Structures are given as C-alpha cells and as structure tokens.
C-alpha cells in the first residue's frame, strides 16, 4: 500500500497542485493535449526524461494490450506497478522544479505537466480493472483537464476505452539510457549508505567507470541528474576500466560438469579463476571463452565485478561496483563543501518550519 498506492496518489495530487499553479502563472485554463507527445518525441531539444516516460508508457500499453488479448490478465499487474514506481520515484522526482515552474518558462512547465497528465491517465486507466475505486476517484478530478469533445471525457473511467499505443513513440534505446542512469544513481546511493555519508552534504565529484563507450555516453547525456541525485558538484567518466576494476569468473559447477564431465577438474577451475578481466569481458560480450582447452559458453560462468584493493581501501574514495555500474565518490571534505552543506541544511529547516506552520511556499 505505502510503496505503490500512496506514491501513485501523491503523483496525482502533485499534478493537480501544479496545474493550479500553472493556471495562476499563465492566466489560462489547463487543457490536456494528447498530441503534444508527438511534438516532444520529434524535437531533439525536448527534455530527455519527457521522451523517456512517454516511450516507457507506450511500451507498457503495448505489453498490457497484448497480454489482455491473450487473456493473460495475471501478467499485467507487475509491469504496471513497475511503471508507476518509475513514474513516481524517477520522473516526478527528477522534474519537480520544472513542474512547479521554479526555473523555467510557462511553456516548459506545461510540457512536463501535460506529459505527466498523459502517462498518469493511461496508467490509471490500465489499473482501473484492478483498483476500480481509486482509479475512479483520480479520474473524476483529472477529467476537469480534458477538452469537452475529448473521447476520454466520459462520466466514468470505466466507460473509457483502454489506451492504445503508437509504435512510433516506442524507443527502447531511450529506456536503456535512463536505465543506465538509474543504475549509477542507485549504486552511488548505496555507497553513501555504506559509508554513512548523508545526502544532505555535497561531495566534490563522482567518478563512473565503464569500458563500454555507449554506457559512458548515457552517463554524459544525463550527468545533470546524476550529480543532483548523488549531490556531487562534478562528474568524471572513466573508460580505462582495467585500471580500476577487476572482473572475476566462477564456474557454475552443475552446468560445467554436465558439459565437460571429468575434464572439468581442478586445473579447469584454476584456469577459470585466473581468467583476466579482458577475457571475462569477452565472455560477457560474445558469450564464449576458452579456459584450459574448454570452450565455455553462456550459462556456465558467474561473473562479478569489484574495485581493486587500492581503491576499495582508499581514504579518498568510497566505492561500489556490481554488474550494472561502478561508482567512486570523492569523500574528502573541504571547508567549501561543509559550508554548502550547512547552507542547505538551514534552507531545509526553514522549509520544514514553513510546512509545519501552514505557510504556503507562495506566501
């Protein structure tokens, strides 16, 4: 309940609050534009996260319709809840200032609010057979943002058709780019947690290590969000992975035994353990590698990745590495960083006082 329905409902409330704010700012009535997503997806200068959540939503609708057409209703709930989690924990979180209109113009604020309205309405409609009452409650307020002649403007959400998808709006590359960013941020948060470094206090830099140039390009494209979410002033992208990280391979004993029988002996195990990082990456990329005369293929090895000891035990760096990302945080605190942290703490306390006193941020 707390992990899914409350964030979903809070996203809806946040949308309504900021539509009201946009209407006061622009002097116009908010009317949902279902065609705006096409303009945003075709505009190279549009916000990347807008395009991501549109593509992810269209992909979800495609999946749900396929499963429903096949009468596999039990396959629908988990992906829909996963999307709502991405929507609330990532899209809304990353775009709160835009939605509030803190540092952008009315047009950009409308773009992000319209995008949130679009995907939230689709997700709510998909959830309506599963959570009929909550979906109906949300819809009855959201319909105030629909044009009078819109086919979506019905007396009840249960009178509307299930949303449809457009293949032109599905972009798995955008989804993968965002996934790389999410992996780096989650690993960075883990580093802070493990070393008990509060997110309130900024760090000078975060270093992301990966030999895959495409992954580094993903980080570069979304570095603004990575720095904000990890509270780091700078970001460094490192492609020389061998200088920082070790790859280790361990045999899947059952699979290896079935494939090679007695040839899978102590010498073979030792050869696998001694495979250099370059060979292990080859196995990950090509699905095959040779060790002690054995042709080892996908499914026969378990791969792990970790930082070299000099970085794992460094006093300057706090690090964590897994098969999704390798993150280094420079934890050396300077007087400047401490002052920035104190200033932010004072600001947060003032904001909490305003909230507990019932004073609006606009007052």
N, C-alpha and C positions, 0 to 999 in steps of 0.2 A: 504493500500500500504506500508506504513512505517513499520507497525508491522509484516507483513508477507513476502512480496516480497523482501524488502530490506535486512532483515536478511538472507533470503534464498540465495540471490545473493551474499551477503558478505561471507556466509559459503563457497560457490563455489570459490570465489576469494581467500579466506584464504587457501583453499585446494590447489589450483594451486600454490600459492606463496610458500607454504611449501613443495610441491612436488619438486619444483625447488631447494629449499634449501636442501632437502634430496639428490637430484641427485648430487648437488655440493659437499655435505659432503661425500657421499658414492662412488662417481665416477661411478655410474650405472644409467641406464635409468629406470624410474619407469614404471612397467607393472602391471596392476591390476590383482590380483589373486582371482578369485571368490570362490575358495575352502578354503581360509585361515580362513573364519569364522567357519568352522567345527573344525579346529585345536584349535582355540581360545575357542570355547564353551566347548571343551572336556579337556581343560587344566586348572586344579584347580588354577594354579598360574598366569593365564592371568588376564588382567585388568578387573575389575568388570564392569566398565562403557562401555567397548567394548562389553562385553556379553549382557549388558542391551540394548544398541541401536540396536544390531543385533536382539535380541529377539523381541523388540518392532517393528522393521521394518518388520520382518517376520509375526508378528501378524497383522500389518496393511495390508500387501499384502493379507493375508488370508481373512480379512474383505472386502477389496475392491473387490477382485475377486468374493466373494460370492454375494455382493450387485450388481455388474455388471452382473453376471449371472442371477440375478433375475430382471434385468432391473430397479433397484432402484438407478439410477445414482445420484439422489439428495441426497442420503445418504453418498456419497463418499467424498465430498469436506471437510466437517468439520473435520473428523478424520485425513485426510491427512494434513490439515493445522495444526492441533494439534501436529502431529508428527514432522512437520518441526519446530514448535516452540520448542519442546523438543530437537530437534537436534541442533538448533542454540543457544538457551538460556541455555541449560544444557550440552549436550555432548561436543560441541565445547568449550564452556566456561571452563568447568572443565578440559579439556585436551589440552588447548592452549600450555602450556610448553612442553608437550610430542610431539605435532605436530610440534613445532618449533625445537625440538631437544635440548632444553636448558639444560636438566638434565638427559638425557637417552642415550642409545646407538642407533645405526642405525637400528637395528632390531626392537626395540620397537617403534621407530619413524615410521618405515614402517608399523608396525601392526596397529597403530592408523590412519595413513593416508589411508591405504588400507580399513580399516573399514569405515572411513568417505566416501571414494570414493564409496564403495559398497552401503551404505544406501542412499547416496545422489543421486546416479544414479537411484536407484529404486524409490525414491520419485519423482525425476524429470520425470521419465517415467510415473508414476501414474498421475502426474499433466499435462502431455503433451496434453491430450484432452481438458483440461480446460484452460491452458495457453500455447498455441502451440508455440508462437514466443519466449518467454523467455526460455521455455524448450529446444527448438531447439538451441538457442544461447549457452546455458550452455553445451548441449550435444556435439556440434561441437568442443568445446575445450577439454572436458573430453574424447572424443574418442581417443585423442592422447595417452592416458594411457592404451588403450585396445590392446591386442595382435592382430596381423593381422588376425589370423584364428578364432578369437572370434566371436560367433554368434551375439554378441552385436555390433560388428564393422560394422555398416551399414551407408549408405550415409545420412540418416536422422533418428532422434529419432522416427519419425512416421512410419518407416519401421521395427522397432524392435517389438518383442512380449512383451506383458505385463508381468512383472516379476511374477514368481511363488514362492510358499512358501514351506518350508520343515517343517513338524510337529516336527521333532527332534530339530529344532532350536527355537521353541516357548517355552518360560519359563515364565509363569505368576508370579512365585514366585520372580524371579529376578526383574520383573517390579514393583511388590508390594514393594520390599525392597527399590528400588530407590524412589518410591512414598513417602515412609515414610521419607526418607532423604529430599526430596523436601519440604514436609510439614513443617519439622522442620526449614529448612533454610528460607522459606517464612515467618513463624511466627517470627523467630529471626530478619529478616529484618524489619518486622512490628514494633517490639519492639524498634529497633534503630530509626526508623522514628518517632514513637510516642514520644520518649524522646529526639529527635533532637540530636542523637549521630552519628556523621559522621562515615561512613565506613572506612575512612582513618585512624582512630585512634583505635589501638587494645585494647581489653579488656582482663582481666586476665582469665576468664573462662565463659563457657556456661553450664548450667545445663538443662538436658532434663528429664522430669518427666513423667513416664507412668507405670501403673501396669502390662501392657502386656509385658511379657518377650520377646516375639518374636519381638515386636517393638523395645525394647532396644537392642536386638541383631542386628537389622538392623542399628540402630544408631552406634553401636560399629564397625560394619563392614565397615561403610563409614564415620567414625569420621574425617578422614583426610580432606574430602571435607567440612564437616560441620564447622570445625574450620577455614578453609581457607575462606569460603564464608561469615562467620559471623565475621571474623577477631578476633578470640579468641585464646589465647595461649594454653588453656587446655579445656577439656570437662569432665563433670561428669554426669553419668547416675544414675537416682534415681528411684527405683521401689516402694518405700513406698508412693504411691500416696495420700493416705488419710491424710498424714501429711502436704501436701502442697495444695491440690486441693479439691474443693467441686463440686459435681455433683448436679444439680438441675433439677427436673422434673416439667413440666407444662402440664395440660391436654389439649388435642385437643377437645374443647367443643362439636363440632358437632359430632365427632366420638363417644365420650363418651355418649352424650345424646341419640344417635341412639341405642347404645348398651345396656344402662342401664336405660334409662328413668328417672323416679323420684328417683331412687336410687343414681343417680349422683347429690348429693345435696352438701350443704356447708361442711358437715362433710367429704364427699368423697374428695372434693377439698383440704381441710385442710390436710387430710391424705396423699394425693399425694405430697403436698408441703413439708411435713415433712419427706418424704422418705429419709433414709440415703444414702450416696454415694454408700455403698456396695449393697443396693437393686437396685439402679438405674443402676449400672454396671451389675447386674444380669439381669435386663430388656434388656439392650443392647446386652448381650451375649446370653440369652436364648429366648428373645422375649416375656417374660411374667413376671408379678409380681403381687402380691396381695396387695391391699390397701383398708382398711375399708370394707373388705369382698367382694370386687370386683376383679374379675380375669381380669387384664388389659393386653392386648396383643399388638403386634407390630402395630404401626399406631395410637395409642390412646394417646401417650405422646410425647411432645417435650422436648429434653434433651439439657442442656447447661452445660459447664464446665468452672470454673473460679478459680483463685488462692485465697487462704484465705487472709483475710484483712491484716494480719501481713506481708505478702509478697507483696501484691499489694501496700501497703503504705510504704514499706521499703525504706530507703535511700541507702541501699547497692545494692538492686536488682531492675532491670527493668524487668517486667514480662508480659506475654500474654498467654492466654490459649483459645483454641477452641476445637471442637470435633475431630480435626486432630492431634494436638500436644500441648504440654505445655512447654514453654521455659522460662528460667530465665537467665538473663545476669548480671554478677557482674560488676557494673558500677563504682566501686571505682577506681580512677585514681592514680597510683603511679608515682614516678619520672621516673622509668624504662620504664613504658608504654608510658609516654609522650615523652621520648627520642626516642623510637622506632617509634612512630607516626611522630615525626619531621623528622627522617631519611627517612621514606617512602615518606613524602611529598616532601623532597628535591629531592629524586630519581624521583618521578612523574614529577616534574617541569623540571628536566633535560631531561627526555624523551619527554616531550611536546616541549621543545626547539629544540631538535634534529628533531622532526617531522616537526615543522614549518620552520626549516632551510633547510629541504630537505635532511638531513643526514640519511642514512640508519643505522639500528641497527647493521649491519655487518661492518660498516666503522670504 
